[in-house]
Amino acid sequence: MNTTALGASLADRALDRVSGGRPIPGNKVELLFDGPEVYPAMLDRIAEARHWVHFDNYIIRDDRTGWRFADALIAKAREGARVRVLTDWLGSFTTSRRYWRALREAGVEVRQYGPPDFWRFRNNLMRDHRKLLVVDGVRAITGGLCIGDEWAGDPARARQPWRDTGVAVDGPAAAALDQAFGNLWRRIGPALPPDELPSDVPACGEAEVRVLAGEPGGIRTSRAIELLLAGTAERVWISDAYLVAPRGIFSTLLDAARQGVDVRLLVPSTSDLPHVRNLTRTGYRTLLEAGVRIFEWRGAMLHAKTAVADGRWVRIGSTNINVLSLIANWELDVLIDDPAFAQQMENQFRRDLEHSAEVVLERSRLFRGTLAFRPPEELPPSRHAPGLRERRRRAIVAVRAAIGGSERALYLQWMLVLAVVAALLLLLPRASGLVLAAVALWVALTATVDAIRAARRAP
């Protein structure tokens, strides 16, 4: 075996181990962009289901888009198909009981992950952040889209859909995605019946797919991303909605750029979580100095979580590159090895850059360098009119921090929080002490309960 072949085999073996299994061949994959393209594909698959529909999403709203899906699921359940819906309690907190009641009355089984649990402190921090639809165990769609009007857009009201990416996977890898659904389903209640998980799905395409099923406390997806970055030889282009890279991934990005790899990051310029946006910006200077190119999307929220490397590897899924998503959540991604598919992803990335402004360092003799925007030559004007939910979220931070003031904005927020705590301790020492004591006692009790349960599970 020559050196090149040996290196390739070692890289493939490393990916096999960090992803938890070998690549699954024989799949047909199709890129899907934004709600107006992704949602019809999902609804078509639901309508075509013959035996069962497994649907898992972090947010399912009871708005116009949510009811479109409810109507489709209800119709399929009344036809006799087994329909199971899984959502996160916190993500779908504002969804009305009427919505869930309509589903259950039609025969749809609904489960919610992670309702408040007084005796399990850690469980309250874990969320089901996955986005997945599987039909009959052979056809699936996954990606970054939740179910809500933000992703659908509304041209009549000049509201653009959130920029997001999904992928349709038909073939044996769909069965692996269905297995991930089944594993989480049985953590909440009885497991799926044996005849509802296919064991032998025929090939229907040429793409190889690895399924990255992230779990709380695990680092599988983090290691896979780090390995992908470390193995990139020419270019890696990443889109991420809430990028606050852990130290390992951050260092790997810097190393790759310093060694001449074309590293590009596409992130939102405005976010539904402004605090996270400011955290993202605090790392800009170090990344730019290493040679990483950073672009901020102009328009409706950029919510995609994708990466394309060396014109061969594509990652699409629900995982954001931050500690909470990589370690505390249930996430789901696919890693696809297909040059033609990667070419489509790169083409879309280039189109996205046409609607983005590049962040650059402007050098000066007196200062280390200031951060500035460099818009493309013909940046189209934004015609997005944000809805009430978007305006309300953006108002969480009253003063929008300029790029150079992101760190100051974060320090100011923490200063205000600590000042309020200090004031309460000084003005109301007895009440504050009682509150702190109650919280400490609660954490101690839940830790004791977790330790007892762990000891009982041990062999």
C-alpha positions in Angstrom: 0.0 0.0 0.0 1.5 3.4 -1.0 1.7 6.3 1.4 -1.4 8.2 -0.1 -3.6 5.1 0.1 -2.4 4.4 3.7 -3.2 8.0 4.7 -6.7 7.8 3.2 -7.4 4.5 4.9 -6.2 5.9 8.3 -8.4 9.0 7.8 -11.4 6.8 6.9 -10.8 4.6 9.9 -10.6 7.6 12.2 -13.9 8.9 10.9 -15.5 5.5 11.3 -14.5 5.5 15.0 -15.4 9.0 16.0 -18.8 8.8 14.1 -19.6 5.4 15.7 -19.8 3.3 12.6 -18.7 2.8 9.0 -20.2 4.8 6.1 -23.5 3.5 4.8 -23.4 3.2 1.0 -26.2 3.1 -1.5 -28.1 6.3 -0.7 -29.7 9.0 -2.8 -29.2 12.4 -1.3 -30.7 15.8 -2.3 -29.9 19.2 -1.0 -32.9 21.3 0.1 -32.7 25.0 0.9 -35.0 27.1 3.1 -38.6 26.4 4.2 -40.3 27.0 0.8 -38.3 24.1 -0.6 -37.8 21.9 2.5 -41.4 21.9 3.8 -43.1 20.7 0.6 -40.6 17.9 0.4 -41.5 16.9 3.9 -45.2 17.1 3.4 -44.9 15.1 0.2 -43.1 12.3 2.1 -45.8 12.3 4.8 -48.5 12.0 2.2 -46.7 9.1 0.6 -46.1 7.1 3.8 -47.6 3.6 3.7 -46.7 2.2 7.2 -45.4 4.8 9.6 -44.2 8.4 10.1 -41.6 9.3 12.7 -41.3 13.1 13.2 -38.9 14.7 15.7 -38.3 18.5 15.9 -37.1 20.9 18.6 -39.7 23.5 17.8 -43.2 22.8 16.4 -45.3 25.9 16.5 -49.0 26.2 16.3 -48.9 28.9 13.6 -49.9 28.6 10.0 -46.9 26.4 9.2 -47.4 24.2 12.2 -51.0 23.5 11.4 -50.0 22.6 7.8 -48.0 19.8 9.3 -50.6 18.9 11.9 -53.2 18.5 9.1 -50.8 16.3 7.1 -50.0 14.1 10.1 -53.7 13.8 11.2 -54.7 12.8 7.7 -52.1 10.1 7.6 -53.0 8.8 11.0 -56.7 8.6 9.9 -55.6 6.5 6.9 -54.2 3.9 9.3 -50.5 4.7 9.4 -48.7 4.8 12.7 -47.7 8.4 13.3 -45.4 9.4 16.1 -44.3 12.9 17.0 -41.4 13.8 19.3 -40.7 17.4 20.4 -38.7 19.2 23.0 -40.7 20.6 26.0 -38.8 23.9 26.1 -38.6 24.4 22.3 -42.3 23.9 21.9 -43.3 25.6 25.2 -45.5 28.2 23.6 -47.4 25.7 21.4 -51.0 25.4 22.6 -52.6 22.4 24.2 -55.2 22.5 21.5 -52.6 21.7 18.9 -51.4 18.6 20.7 -54.9 17.6 21.6 -55.9 17.7 17.9 -53.0 15.3 17.0 -53.7 12.9 19.8 -57.5 12.7 19.1 -56.6 11.7 15.5 -54.5 8.8 16.7 -51.0 10.5 16.6 -48.8 9.5 19.5 -47.0 12.6 20.9 -44.2 12.7 23.4 -42.3 15.7 24.8 -38.7 15.4 25.8 -37.4 17.1 28.9 -40.3 18.6 30.9 -39.1 20.1 34.3 -37.8 17.5 36.6 -37.2 18.6 40.2 -35.1 15.5 41.1 -32.9 15.5 38.0 -31.0 18.8 37.8 -28.9 17.8 34.8 -31.9 16.6 32.8 -33.3 20.2 32.9 -30.2 21.3 30.9 -30.5 18.7 28.2 -32.6 19.4 25.1 -33.8 17.4 22.1 -32.5 19.8 19.4 -32.9 17.3 16.5 -34.9 17.9 13.3 -35.9 14.7 11.6 -38.6 13.1 9.5 -38.5 9.5 8.6 -41.1 7.7 6.5 -41.4 3.9 6.5 -37.7 3.7 7.5 -36.5 4.3 3.9 -37.0 8.0 3.3 -35.8 10.8 5.5 -35.2 14.5 5.7 -32.9 16.1 8.3 -31.2 19.4 8.7 -31.5 22.7 10.7 -35.2 23.7 10.1 -37.7 23.8 12.9 -41.5 24.0 12.1 -42.6 27.6 12.1 -43.5 30.6 10.0 -40.0 32.0 10.4 -38.7 29.3 8.1 -41.6 29.5 5.7 -41.5 33.3 5.1 -44.4 35.4 3.9 -43.9 37.2 0.5 -47.1 39.1 0.9 -45.7 40.8 4.1 -42.2 41.1 2.7 -40.9 38.5 5.2 -38.1 36.4 3.8 -37.7 32.8 5.0 -34.9 32.1 7.4 -31.8 30.9 5.5 -31.5 27.2 6.4 -30.4 23.9 4.8 -31.8 20.4 4.8 -31.0 17.2 3.1 -33.3 14.4 1.8 -31.7 10.9 2.4 -33.3 7.9 0.7 -31.9 4.4 1.2 -30.1 2.5 4.0 -28.9 5.6 5.8 -32.6 6.5 6.4 -32.9 3.4 8.4 -30.0 4.5 10.6 -31.6 7.9 11.1 -34.8 6.0 12.1 -32.8 4.0 14.6 -31.7 7.3 16.2 -35.3 8.3 16.5 -36.1 5.0 18.1 -33.3 5.3 20.6 -34.6 8.6 21.9 -38.2 7.6 21.7 -37.7 4.7 24.1 -36.0 7.0 26.6 -39.3 8.7 27.2 -41.7 5.8 27.1 -42.2 2.3 25.6 -39.9 1.4 22.7 -41.1 1.2 19.1 -42.6 -2.1 18.1 -40.1 -4.5 16.4 -41.9 -4.2 13.0 -41.5 -0.4 13.0 -37.7 -0.4 12.4 -36.5 -1.8 9.1 -33.5 -4.1 9.0 -32.8 -4.4 5.3 -33.2 -1.4 3.1 -32.2 -1.7 -0.6 -29.7 0.7 -2.1 -31.1 3.4 -4.3 -28.1 5.7 -5.0 -24.4 6.1 -4.9 -23.7 8.4 -1.9 -22.0 7.2 1.3 -23.5 8.6 4.5 -22.3 8.6 8.1 -25.0 9.3 10.7 -23.7 11.4 13.6 -26.2 11.0 16.5 -25.1 13.3 19.2 -26.2 12.6 22.8 -25.8 14.6 26.0 -22.4 14.1 27.6 -21.0 12.7 24.3 -18.4 14.3 22.1 -18.9 12.3 18.9 -20.0 15.2 16.7 -17.3 17.5 18.2 -14.6 14.9 17.5 -15.9 14.4 13.9 -15.9 18.1 13.2 -12.4 18.5 14.7 -11.1 15.5 12.6 -12.7 16.9 9.5 -11.0 20.2 10.0 -7.7 18.6 10.8 -7.8 16.5 7.7 -8.7 19.3 5.3 -6.0 19.9 2.7 -7.4 22.7 0.5 -10.6 24.4 1.7 -13.3 24.1 4.3 -16.4 26.4 4.3 -18.7 26.5 7.3 -22.1 28.0 7.9 -23.3 28.2 11.5 -26.1 30.1 13.3 -24.6 30.3 16.8 -20.9 29.8 16.4 -19.0 29.9 19.7 -16.4 27.2 18.9 -14.9 25.2 21.8 -11.2 25.4 22.3 -10.3 22.3 20.3 -12.3 23.2 17.3 -11.2 26.9 17.5 -7.6 25.8 17.6 -8.0 23.5 14.7 -9.6 26.3 12.6 -6.6 28.5 13.4 -4.1 25.7 12.6 -5.8 25.0 9.3 -5.8 28.6 8.2 -2.2 29.2 9.2 -1.2 26.2 7.1 -2.8 27.7 4.0 -6.2 26.1 4.0 -9.0 28.3 2.7 -11.1 28.5 5.8 -14.4 30.5 5.5 -17.0 31.1 8.1 -20.5 32.3 7.3 -22.5 33.6 10.3 -25.6 35.8 10.8 -25.2 39.6 11.1 -28.4 39.8 13.1 -29.6 37.0 15.4 -32.6 35.9 17.4 -30.0 35.4 20.2 -28.0 38.6 20.2 -25.9 37.5 23.2 -24.6 34.5 21.3 -24.0 36.8 18.3 -21.8 39.0 20.5 -19.9 35.9 21.7 -19.2 34.9 18.1 -17.8 38.3 17.3 -15.3 38.2 20.3 -13.3 35.6 18.4 -13.2 37.5 15.1 -9.8 39.2 15.6 -7.9 36.0 16.4 -9.5 34.2 13.5 -8.8 37.0 11.0 -5.2 37.3 12.1 -4.7 33.6 11.4 -6.1 33.9 7.9 -9.7 32.8 8.4 -12.2 34.6 6.2 -15.4 35.6 8.0 -18.7 36.7 6.3 -21.9 38.0 7.9 -25.2 37.1 6.2 -27.4 40.1 5.4 -31.1 39.4 5.4 -33.4 37.1 7.4 -31.8 35.0 10.1 -29.1 32.6 8.9 -29.9 29.3 10.7 -28.0 26.7 8.7 -25.5 24.3 10.2 -23.3 23.0 7.4 -19.7 22.4 6.4 -18.1 21.4 3.1 -14.5 20.3 2.9 -12.1 19.7 0.0 -15.0 19.4 -2.5 -15.8 15.9 -1.1 -17.2 16.0 2.5 -20.5 17.7 3.5 -21.9 17.9 7.0 -25.5 19.0 7.4 -27.6 18.7 10.5 -28.9 20.3 13.7 -25.6 20.8 15.6 -24.3 24.3 16.1 -20.6 24.7 16.8 -20.8 25.6 20.5 -20.5 23.7 23.7 -24.2 23.5 24.5 -25.1 22.0 21.2 -22.0 19.7 21.0 -22.2 18.3 24.6 -25.6 19.0 26.3 -28.1 18.3 23.5 -29.5 15.5 21.5 -28.4 16.4 18.0 -28.4 14.7 14.6 -26.2 15.3 11.6 -25.1 13.5 8.5 -21.6 13.4 7.0 -21.8 12.7 3.2 -18.9 11.6 1.1 -20.0 12.6 -2.5 -18.0 15.0 -4.7 -21.1 15.9 -6.9 -23.1 16.7 -3.7 -20.2 18.7 -2.3 -20.1 20.7 -5.5 -23.7 21.7 -5.1 -23.0 22.7 -1.5 -20.0 24.8 -2.5 -22.1 26.5 -5.2 -24.8 27.4 -2.6 -22.1 28.7 -0.3 -20.8 31.0 -3.0 -24.4 32.3 -3.7 -24.8 33.0 0.1 -21.6 35.1 0.0 -23.2 37.3 -2.6 -25.7 38.3 0.1 -23.0 38.7 2.8 -20.5 41.3 3.9 -16.9 40.2 4.7 -15.3 41.1 8.0 -11.8 42.5 7.5 -9.0 43.9 9.6 -8.1 47.5 8.6 -4.4 48.1 9.6 -3.1 51.3 10.9 0.2 52.6 12.3 -1.1 53.5 15.7 -3.4 50.6 16.4 -3.3 46.8 16.1 -6.1 46.9 13.6 -9.8 47.7 13.6 -12.6 45.5 12.4 -14.8 46.6 9.5 -17.3 45.3 7.0 -16.5 44.9 3.3 -19.7 44.5 1.4 -19.7 42.7 -2.0 -19.7 45.0 -5.0 -23.4 44.7 -5.6 -25.0 43.8 -2.3 -28.7 43.6 -2.9 -30.8 45.7 -0.5 -32.5 43.7 2.3 -36.2 43.5 1.7 -37.0 41.5 4.8 -39.6 42.8 7.2 -39.1 41.0 10.5 -42.2 39.6 12.3 -43.2 40.3 15.8 -41.3 37.3 17.2 -38.1 38.4 15.6 -38.5 42.0 16.7 -39.2 40.8 20.3 -36.1 38.6 20.4 -33.8 41.3 18.9 -35.0 43.7 21.6 -33.5 41.5 24.3 -30.4 43.5 23.9 -31.5 47.1 23.7 -28.3 48.5 22.3 -26.9 46.7 19.3 -23.1 46.3 19.8 -20.9 47.3 17.0 -18.4 44.7 15.9 -15.6 46.3 17.9 -17.8 46.6 21.0 -19.0 43.1 21.3 -16.6 42.3 24.2 -17.6 45.5 25.9 -21.3 44.6 25.5 -20.7 41.2 27.1 -18.8 42.7 29.9 -21.5 45.3 30.5 -24.2 42.6 30.6 -22.3 40.6 33.2 -21.5 43.7 35.2 -25.1 44.5 35.4 -26.1 41.0 36.5 -23.4 40.9 39.2 -24.4 44.4 40.3 -28.0 43.3 40.8 -26.9 40.2 42.7 -24.6 42.3 44.9 -27.4 44.8 45.6 -29.8 42.1 46.6 -27.3 40.6 49.0 -26.6 43.9 50.6 -30.2 45.2 50.8 -32.0 41.8 51.5 -29.3 39.7 53.1 -31.7 37.3 54.9 -34.0 36.7 51.9 -31.0 36.4 49.5 -29.3 33.9 51.9 -32.4 31.8 52.1 -32.7 31.7 48.3 -29.1 30.7 47.8 -29.3 28.1 50.6 -32.4 26.6 48.9 -30.7 26.5 45.5 -27.6 24.9 47.1 -29.7 22.3 48.9 -31.7 21.5 45.8 -28.5 20.9 43.8 -27.0 18.8 46.6 -30.2 16.6 46.7 -30.4 16.1 43.0 -26.7 15.2 42.9 -27.3 12.6 45.6 -30.3 11.1 43.7 -28.2 10.9 40.5 -25.3 9.2 42.5 -27.7 6.6 43.9 -29.3 5.9 40.5 -25.8 5.5 39.0 -24.8 3.1 41.7 -27.9 1.0 41.1 -27.2 0.8 37.4 -23.6 -0.3 37.9 -23.0 -4.0 37.5 
